[in-house]
Amino acid sequence: MCMCTREAVANRILQLCETKGLAINALANIAGIPPMTVYSILNAKSENPGIVTIKKLCDGLDIGLRDFFDSPLFDALEQEIR
């Protein structure tokens, strides 16, 4: 099943939070991002979360960007150019 990039990013954040045993609010606090920003990414209200925001989330998860995107979720993304 194909998904869009926003869905893959949201699913990856949830996956990593579960793996690390972190609640969304805890991740937001550790990453120095308002919880509403993280929830807007998870609820697909954020059209483009931005790489700096994703990097801050990675820092909060204690992983690198390479680790964030190293997931089968990003292997079969839909074409974003329409």
N, C-alpha and C positions, 0 to 999 in steps of 0.2 A: 504494500500500500504506500503510495506517495503522499508526502505531506509538504507543506510550505516551510520555508526557513523559520518563520516566526514560531510555528508549532514545534519544530525540532528543537529550537533554542529553549522554549518553555519546558518541553519534556525533558531535555537534558538537565536543566536546573533542578527540576523535581527529582529526577533520578539521582543526581549527585547529592542533593540534600538528604534523601532517604539513605543513601550509602554512608554518608558522614554522620547521620543521626541529628541533623540540624533542622529546626523549624525555619520557615521562610523569614519570620521576623528576626530570628537570631542571625541568619545569614545576612540580612540587610544591615543589622547593627554592626556585625563584624566587618562587613565590606564598606561601611560608611555611606550607605545609600539609603534614602528614605524607603521604608517598607512599601509605600504606595507605588514607588517606581518598580519594585520587583513584582508586585501584584499586577501592575499594568502590563508587564512583559508576559506574565503567566496567563493573563486573561485576554491576550492578543489585542489589548487596547493600544499598546505601544507599536506603532507601525515599524519603527526601526530603533531598537534599543541602543545601538551604537557600540562600537568595539571597546571604547573606554569603560562603559558601564559593564560590559561582559568581563573585561579584564579585572575590574574591581571585584566582581562576583567571584572570579577565579582566585583572586588574592584571598578573599574571605573563605573560600573552600580549600585553600592551600594547594592549588594546582596551577599549572600553566595553561595558556591558551591552547597549546597543542593537545594537552590532555582533554580540555573541554570539547574540542572538535573531533577528537579521536573516538568516534562512536558510530555504530551502524545507522543511527538516526540521521546522519548527514550524508549517507551514501547514495540515497535515491531521492534527492529533493526535486520538487517540481521546478520547471523553468520559471525564473522570476521575471524575465523579459517578456512582455506581452505586447 
